[in-house]
Amino acid sequence: MSGLPPVRVLLVDDQELIRTALSMVMADLPDVDVVGEAGTGEEGVRLAAELAPDVVVMDIRMPGMDGIEATRRITEAGPGARVVVLTTFDDDAYVYGALRAGASGFLVKDMALDDIIAAVRVVAAGDALIAPSVTRRLIQDFAARPEPVSGRRELKPVTDREREVLTLVGTGLSNSEIAAELHISVATAKTYLTRLLTKLDARDRVQLVIMAYEAGLVSVTR
């Protein structure tokens, strides 16, 4: 184990069984510390401000304030906690709203607990959690909707090469796949990704996916 402090996690879900299961598993991990639990969105927002967790595992469907609004309030409060939303594949409409609200990714409730723990670690390390296959599915779903985003996002500070990379990110390709597609090294692909995050003031890879869609770089026909 490294000398880094444990990842501070806040669990927000109206289902006590899910909170208890996650909390019990995380209690045995030396690098993860559950600092609080909340059964409502309102309570989750309050505890996030009080406890300053590194990661908030957030349910989407909750009575009162839902997970999307709670996510928005937590991420707008500052750059501290990163939010991972809980969903099912039936919730695609909610997932987009959660990502737009600032979530760093999402988990599926029927995932193995070990996979959920691994996802929490990934997000805590500053990465985004969105599988390429899911990215493609979401982009297709968003683009097919009758109410497309109003206007097109401007990408003025982005070079032609960076635009190519952003397009490939939007289609769900990994860094190694982008490197192969553009005949560049993985290190160079990572450099382009870092530049895009900086130039577009994007929080993480998930936001780049959304920006690629909003800029019209990705469509269902790609």
Order of alpha helices (4+ residues) and beta strands (2+ residues): beta-alpha-beta-alpha-beta-alpha-beta-alpha-beta-alpha-alpha-alpha-alpha-alpha-alpha
